[in-house]
């Protein structure tokens, strides 16, 4: 088998396979299956990255990644109890999972490995290409790719391509189709149990497009990027209120704990993840607490205040919540 795989690399990819690549593909099944996967893996310069999900190995189609991208990918596929891990533990075979902002498919593969049907929504052109390739390489998984922006109406939008940080912007060079979220899930809406959403400031528009979906008792993991939301003319608090108005309770995920979010609450740094649920959050298997005390929030803001973009975030939040201001925070902003 090893020799056959090595020959496939020379025949199809015109290069020598590494020992790690040979060993990985040797565990993936028949040589015919491996041939098809390798044929799909490196079109237009994409590479194969190995990830582990559900104690099994899968292939992820990627570009040449710089150090930050590689670190991000390892972080989210390590199987640790991070925010993705919390959501993945709720998924059962046969569930439908909606992945809004699927990027290259690292979450989609892990959710599908549990036995879920994953509706992977991705607006970026290159990301969508690689996402489709990932789905082809992992034919045992049910990953259905939708190349569109998740929105509140069917339309066409301008989009700025930027790897994992692509976003809908008025000055975007690309044009992408947009679909209502309820229309994307369509006939499968009654089987949706979980939503993961990370769309760089377009979350409010996506939420507006899912009124029927929000009638269900589902778990939603969503990113709150105060920089992107501010650029879009809104706030993290306004996004959270959309879920509150639909009957959900919001929790901020921070340092392995879920903190209750009240309407006026903030977050310590620019980018955080939140859970929205109608059910008892203790079933998620992590520590659950009340609201983050003001002194703890101020201390956490101080930890992150000099990170890129965090200074502006902290300045905005202190203007809104002067009760969080401390002498140390004021000095850090002044001299940062």
C-alpha positions in Angstrom: 0.0 0.0 0.0 2.8 2.5 0.9 4.4 2.0 -2.5 1.1 2.5 -4.3 0.5 5.8 -2.5 3.9 7.0 -3.3 3.3 6.3 -7.0 0.0 8.1 -6.8 1.7 11.3 -5.6 4.3 11.1 -8.4 1.6 10.3 -11.0 -1.1 12.8 -9.9 0.9 15.6 -8.0 4.3 15.3 -9.7 6.1 15.3 -6.3 7.4 12.9 -3.7 5.0 12.1 -0.8 6.4 12.6 2.7 6.4 9.7 5.1 3.7 11.3 7.2 1.5 11.7 4.1 2.0 8.1 3.1 1.1 6.9 6.6 -2.0 9.1 6.7 -3.4 7.9 3.4 -2.6 4.3 4.2 -5.2 4.5 7.0 -8.0 5.9 4.8 -9.2 2.8 3.0 -8.9 1.3 -0.5 -6.4 2.5 -3.0 -9.2 3.6 -5.3 -10.7 5.8 -2.6 -7.2 7.2 -1.8 -6.7 7.9 -5.6 -10.0 9.9 -5.7 -9.1 11.8 -2.5 -5.6 12.8 -3.7 -7.0 13.8 -7.0 -9.3 16.2 -5.3 -6.8 17.5 -2.7 -4.3 19.7 -4.5 -6.0 21.4 -7.4 -5.0 25.0 -7.8 -2.3 24.7 -5.3 -4.2 23.5 -2.2 -2.6 21.3 0.3 -3.8 18.5 2.6 -3.8 19.1 6.4 -4.5 16.2 8.6 -6.9 16.7 11.5 -8.2 14.3 14.2 -12.0 14.3 15.0 -13.8 11.7 17.0 -10.6 9.7 17.4 -10.4 9.4 13.6 -8.2 11.1 11.0 -9.6 13.3 8.3 -8.1 15.4 5.5 -8.6 19.2 5.3 -7.9 21.1 2.1 -5.9 24.2 2.8 -3.6 26.7 1.2 0.0 27.2 2.2 -0.6 28.5 5.7 1.5 31.1 7.6 2.4 30.5 11.2 -0.7 32.3 12.5 -3.1 30.3 10.3 -1.4 27.0 11.3 -1.6 27.9 15.0 -5.3 28.8 14.6 -6.1 25.5 12.9 -4.2 23.5 15.6 -6.1 25.3 18.3 -9.5 24.5 16.9 -8.8 20.8 16.0 -6.9 19.7 19.1 -10.0 18.2 20.7 -9.6 20.3 23.9 -12.6 21.6 25.8 -12.6 25.0 24.0 -15.8 26.7 22.8 -16.0 24.4 19.8 -15.6 21.4 22.0 -18.4 22.5 24.3 -20.8 22.6 21.3 -19.5 19.4 19.7 -20.3 17.5 22.8 -24.0 18.3 22.3 -24.2 16.9 18.8 -25.6 13.4 18.2 -25.8 11.3 15.1 -28.5 12.4 12.7 -28.6 16.0 14.0 -28.4 18.8 11.5 -25.8 21.4 12.3 -25.6 24.8 10.7 -22.1 26.1 10.3 -22.3 29.8 9.3 -18.9 31.0 8.3 -17.5 27.6 7.7 -14.1 28.8 6.4 -12.1 25.7 5.3 -14.3 23.2 7.2 -12.3 22.5 10.4 -15.5 22.7 12.5 -17.7 21.1 9.9 -15.5 18.0 9.7 -15.5 17.6 13.5 -19.3 18.0 13.6 -19.8 15.6 10.7 -17.5 13.0 12.3 -20.0 12.7 15.1 -22.6 11.7 12.5 -24.3 15.0 11.9 -25.4 16.4 8.6 -23.5 19.7 8.4 -24.8 22.6 6.3 -21.6 24.6 5.8 -22.2 28.2 4.7 -19.2 30.1 3.4 -19.2 33.3 1.3 -15.5 33.4 0.4 -14.7 32.2 -3.1 -11.4 30.5 -2.2 -12.6 29.2 1.1 -15.7 27.7 -0.6 -13.5 25.9 -3.2 -11.3 24.4 -0.4 -14.4 23.5 1.6 -15.9 21.6 -1.3 -12.6 19.8 -1.7 -12.6 18.9 1.9 -16.1 17.4 1.6 -15.0 15.4 -1.4 -11.9 14.0 0.4 -14.0 12.9 3.3 -16.8 11.1 1.5 -18.0 9.2 4.6 -19.0 12.6 6.1 -22.2 14.4 5.2 -21.0 18.0 4.6 -23.2 20.1 2.3 -21.5 23.3 1.1 -23.5 26.5 0.4 -21.4 29.2 -1.2 -23.3 32.3 -0.1 -23.5 34.9 2.6 -26.0 34.2 5.4 -28.3 37.2 5.3 -31.8 38.4 6.0 -32.9 38.5 2.4 -31.9 37.0 -1.0 -29.6 39.5 -2.7 -26.1 40.1 -4.0 -23.4 41.6 -1.7 -19.9 43.0 -2.0 -17.4 40.9 -0.2 -13.7 41.4 0.8 -11.7 38.2 0.6 -9.3 37.8 3.5 -8.7 34.2 4.4 -10.5 33.4 7.7 -11.5 37.1 8.1 -13.3 37.7 4.8 -16.3 40.0 5.3 -19.3 41.8 3.7 -18.1 45.4 3.1 -19.4 48.2 0.9 -16.0 48.4 -0.8 -15.5 44.7 -1.4 -14.1 43.7 -4.8 -16.0 40.4 -5.0 -19.7 40.0 -5.4 -21.3 37.0 -3.6 -24.9 35.7 -3.5 -26.7 36.1 -0.1 -29.5 33.8 1.1 -31.9 34.0 4.1 -30.8 31.5 6.8 -34.3 30.0 7.1 -34.2 29.3 3.3 -30.8 27.6 3.6 -32.0 25.1 6.3 -35.4 24.8 4.5 -36.9 21.3 4.9 -34.2 20.3 7.4 -35.2 23.0 9.9 -36.9 20.6 12.3 -33.6 18.6 12.7 -31.3 21.5 13.4 -29.9 21.3 16.9 -26.8 23.5 16.8 -25.6 26.6 15.1 -22.0 27.9 14.9 -21.8 31.4 13.6 -18.6 33.5 12.8 -19.1 35.9 10.0 -17.0 39.0 10.9 -19.7 41.5 11.8 -22.5 40.2 9.6 -24.0 38.2 12.5 -26.9 40.7 13.1 -28.0 40.3 9.4 -27.8 36.5 9.6 -29.9 36.5 12.8 -32.5 38.6 11.1 -32.7 35.9 8.5 -33.5 33.0 10.9 -36.8 33.8 12.6 -38.2 30.3 12.1 -35.0 28.7 13.2 -35.0 30.8 16.4 -38.4 29.3 17.4 -36.5 26.0 18.1 -34.7 25.1 21.3 -31.3 25.1 19.7 -27.8 25.9 21.0 -26.0 28.7 19.2 -22.3 29.5 19.5 -21.6 32.9 18.0 -18.6 35.2 17.8 -18.8 38.8 19.0 -16.2 40.9 17.3 -16.6 44.4 18.6 -14.3 45.9 15.9 -16.3 44.3 13.0 -19.6 45.1 14.6 -18.6 48.7 15.2 -17.5 49.0 11.6 -21.0 47.6 10.6 -22.7 50.3 12.7 -23.8 48.1 15.6 -22.5 46.7 18.9 -22.1 43.4 20.7 -24.9 44.4 23.0 -27.3 44.9 20.1 -26.4 41.4 18.7 -27.0 39.8 22.0 -30.3 41.6 22.3 -31.5 39.9 19.1 -31.2 36.6 20.8 -32.7 37.8 24.1 -35.7 39.2 22.2 -36.1 35.7 20.6 -36.3 34.1 24.1 -32.6 33.0 24.5 -30.2 33.6 27.4 -26.7 34.7 26.4 -23.5 33.5 28.1 -20.0 34.8 27.5 -17.4 31.9 27.2 -14.2 32.9 28.9 -11.4 30.8 30.5 -13.5 27.7 30.4 -16.6 29.2 32.1 -19.9 30.5 30.9 -20.8 33.9 32.4 -24.3 35.2 32.3 -24.6 38.2 30.0 -27.0 41.0 31.0 -28.1 43.6 28.4 -25.6 46.3 29.6 -22.6 43.9 29.9 -19.4 44.1 27.9 -16.5 41.7 27.1 -12.9 42.0 28.1 -11.4 41.9 24.6 -12.3 42.6 21.0 -13.2 39.1 19.9 -15.0 36.7 22.2 -17.4 33.8 21.8 -20.9 33.5 23.3 -23.5 30.9 23.7 -27.3 31.5 23.3 -29.6 28.8 24.6 -33.1 28.5 26.1 -32.1 25.4 28.2 -30.1 24.9 31.4 -26.5 25.8 30.5 -25.1 23.3 33.1 -25.8 20.5 30.7 -23.1 21.9 28.4 -20.5 20.4 30.8 -18.6 23.5 31.8 -18.6 25.8 34.8 -21.5 28.3 34.8 -21.4 31.5 36.7 -23.4 34.7 37.1 -22.3 38.0 35.6 -18.6 38.8 35.5 -18.0 41.1 38.5 -16.8 44.6 37.6 -13.4 44.3 39.3 -12.8 41.0 37.4 -13.9 42.6 34.1 -11.6 45.6 34.6 -8.7 43.3 35.4 -9.3 41.3 32.3 -9.6 44.4 30.2 -6.2 45.5 31.5 -4.7 42.1 30.4 -5.8 42.6 26.8 -5.9 46.4 26.4 -2.6 46.6 24.4 -3.5 43.8 22.0 -4.2 44.9 18.4 -7.7 46.6 18.2 -8.3 45.9 21.9 -7.4 49.5 22.9 -10.2 50.9 20.7 -12.6 48.3 22.1 -11.7 49.1 25.7 -12.0 52.9 25.1 -15.5 52.4 23.6 -16.6 50.2 26.4 -15.3 52.5 29.1 -17.1 55.4 27.5 -20.3 53.4 27.8 -19.5 51.9 31.2 -17.4 54.4 33.2 -17.9 52.2 36.3 -15.3 49.8 34.8 -12.6 52.4 34.6 -9.6 52.0 36.9 -6.4 54.0 37.4 -4.4 51.1 35.9 -6.6 50.9 32.8 -6.4 54.7 32.3 -2.6 54.6 32.4 -2.4 51.6 30.1 -4.5 53.3 27.5 -2.6 56.6 27.9 0.9 55.1 27.6 0.1 52.1 25.4 
